Amino acid sequence: MNAIDIHRKLEENAGLLIFGILFVSAIGGLVQILPSIFQETVEPTADTRPYTAAELLGRDIYIREGCSTCHSQQVRPLLAEVIRYEAPAHAGESVYDRPFLWGSKRTGPDLSRVGEKYTDEWQRIHLIDPRAVVPKSIMPAYPWLERRKANARNDVHLRMKALQRLGHPYSDEEIARAADDVAGMTELDAIVAYLQSLKIDTSVDQSEGGH
């Protein structure tokens, strides 16, 4: 019996076809589930901390505007990437990221090490008019960010409270003063604060990496 005959038999026998689908799906599920059962809990690295109220708002704006569609946030342990983006990513650097924004598509550069590489003013100009600082950039402009209030819905404390319940070590005092900390901030201020927080963790061995 050749492959074509086997394929025809599967198509003609609904029960056998269903069994085959379930069998293959079970193998795929086990490959994904079993490693997570035996994997130890990932602990945050020494320099990793929860996002401030401003950074948290900025991260949500970053997600809303689809920035993660074109920018990854993981440096893979490949020579070319390490030369360009510095040390490879560590799982402990991302424990407070919900959801993770590692990504894989890079229409633009990886941003996991962009923090403090440029000044706040450069970042502001780049977001409002990318070609003013990078003439050949294909990145869209986001001029509305400087006109919108970062905490317009007055819910940043609720976001932090939800993350606290998930294990993020926010104190009740930090949550209580969150609205005051971002009072008067625009969305542009918040997303710049978030971008500047994306820095290399100097507390870990940079010769090793990977999620």
C-alpha positions in Angstrom: 0.0 0.0 0.0 1.5 3.3 -1.1 1.1 6.8 0.4 -1.8 7.6 -2.0 -3.7 4.5 -1.0 -3.3 5.3 2.7 -4.4 8.9 2.1 -7.5 7.7 0.2 -8.3 5.2 3.0 -8.1 8.0 5.6 -10.4 10.3 3.6 -13.0 7.5 3.1 -13.1 6.4 6.7 -14.3 9.3 8.9 -13.6 7.5 12.2 -10.0 6.8 11.1 -9.5 10.3 9.9 -10.8 11.7 13.3 -8.5 9.4 15.1 -5.5 10.5 13.0 -6.3 14.2 13.6 -6.6 13.6 17.4 -3.4 11.5 17.5 -1.3 14.2 15.7 -2.9 17.0 17.8 -2.0 15.1 21.0 1.6 14.8 20.0 1.8 18.5 19.2 0.1 19.3 22.5 2.5 17.1 24.5 5.5 18.8 22.8 4.3 22.1 24.0 2.8 21.2 27.4 5.4 18.7 28.9 8.4 21.1 28.9 6.3 23.7 30.9 5.4 21.1 33.5 9.1 20.3 34.3 10.5 23.8 33.8 11.4 25.8 36.9 9.8 29.1 37.6 11.6 32.0 35.9 12.7 34.6 38.5 13.3 38.2 37.6 16.9 39.3 37.2 18.4 41.6 39.7 17.8 44.8 37.7 14.3 43.8 36.5 11.5 45.7 38.1 7.8 46.3 37.4 6.9 49.2 35.1 6.2 52.5 36.7 2.7 54.0 36.1 4.0 56.1 33.2 5.9 53.2 31.6 2.9 50.9 32.0 0.6 53.4 30.2 3.3 53.9 27.5 3.5 50.1 27.0 -0.3 49.9 26.5 -0.1 52.7 24.0 2.8 50.9 22.2 0.6 47.8 21.9 -2.5 49.8 20.8 -0.6 51.5 18.0 0.7 48.2 16.7 4.4 48.9 17.3 5.0 45.3 18.1 3.9 44.4 14.5 7.2 45.9 13.2 9.5 45.8 16.2 10.7 42.7 18.1 11.9 42.8 21.7 14.2 39.9 21.9 17.9 39.6 20.9 18.6 36.1 19.8 21.9 34.5 20.7 23.3 34.8 17.2 26.6 36.6 16.5 25.0 39.1 14.0 22.3 40.1 16.5 24.7 40.4 19.5 27.0 42.6 17.4 24.1 44.9 16.5 21.9 44.8 19.6 24.3 43.8 22.4 23.7 41.0 24.8 21.1 38.3 24.0 17.7 38.4 25.8 17.1 36.6 29.1 13.8 35.2 30.2 14.2 36.9 33.6 14.1 40.3 31.9 10.5 39.7 30.7 8.7 38.3 33.8 6.7 41.6 34.3 5.7 41.7 30.6 2.0 40.9 30.1 1.7 40.1 27.3 5.2 39.3 26.1 6.3 41.4 23.2 9.2 39.3 22.0 8.0 39.0 18.4 10.0 37.9 15.5 9.2 40.2 12.6 11.5 43.2 12.1 10.3 45.8 9.6 12.1 48.1 12.1 14.9 47.3 14.5 14.7 45.4 17.7 13.8 47.7 20.6 14.7 45.6 23.6 17.9 47.6 24.2 16.8 51.0 22.9 16.5 52.6 26.4 18.7 55.6 26.8 20.3 55.0 23.4 18.7 58.2 22.3 17.5 61.3 24.2 13.9 61.8 25.2 13.7 64.7 22.7 15.0 62.5 19.9 12.4 59.9 20.7 9.7 62.5 20.8 10.7 63.9 17.4 11.0 60.4 15.9 7.5 59.5 17.0 5.9 62.7 15.7 7.9 62.8 12.4 10.2 59.8 11.9 11.8 61.2 8.7 13.0 64.4 10.6 15.7 62.3 12.3 15.9 59.2 10.0 15.3 60.5 6.4 14.8 57.0 4.9 12.5 55.7 7.6 9.3 54.0 6.5 7.8 54.2 10.0 4.4 56.1 10.1 4.1 59.3 12.1 2.1 59.4 15.4 1.4 63.2 15.8 -1.8 62.6 17.9 0.2 61.2 20.8 1.2 64.6 21.9 -2.5 65.8 22.0 -3.9 62.9 24.0 -3.8 62.5 27.8 -2.0 59.4 28.9 -4.4 58.6 31.7 -7.5 59.9 30.0 -9.6 57.0 31.4 -8.2 57.5 34.9 -7.6 53.8 35.2 -3.8 53.4 35.6 -4.3 52.5 39.2 -6.7 49.7 38.2 -4.2 48.3 35.8 -1.6 48.2 38.4 -4.0 46.7 40.9 -4.8 43.9 38.4 -1.1 43.2 37.9 -0.5 43.2 41.6 -3.0 40.4 41.9 -1.0 38.5 39.3 2.1 38.7 41.4 3.7 42.0 40.3 5.3 43.5 43.4 3.5 46.9 43.4 2.9 48.3 46.9 -0.5 49.8 47.8 1.2 53.2 48.1 2.5 53.0 44.5 -0.9 52.2 43.3 -2.6 54.9 45.3 -0.3 57.6 43.9 -0.2 56.3 40.3 -2.8 58.8 39.0 -0.8 61.7 40.6 2.5 60.4 39.1 1.1 60.6 35.5 -1.0 63.7 36.0 -0.6 66.1 33.0 1.3 63.5 31.0 0.5 63.0 27.3 0.6 59.7 25.5 3.8 60.9 23.9 5.4 61.4 27.3 4.2 57.9 28.4 5.5 56.0 25.4 8.9 57.8 25.6 9.1 56.7 29.2 8.4 53.2 28.2 10.9 53.1 25.4 13.6 54.5 27.7 12.9 51.7 30.2 13.9 49.1 27.6 17.6 48.6 28.7 20.1 45.8 28.9 20.2 44.1 32.3 23.7 44.4 33.6 23.1 42.0 36.5 23.2 38.8 34.5 26.0 37.0 32.7 25.8 38.4 29.2 27.6 35.4 27.7 24.4 33.4 28.1 20.9 34.2 27.0 17.8 33.0 25.4 14.2 32.6 26.5 
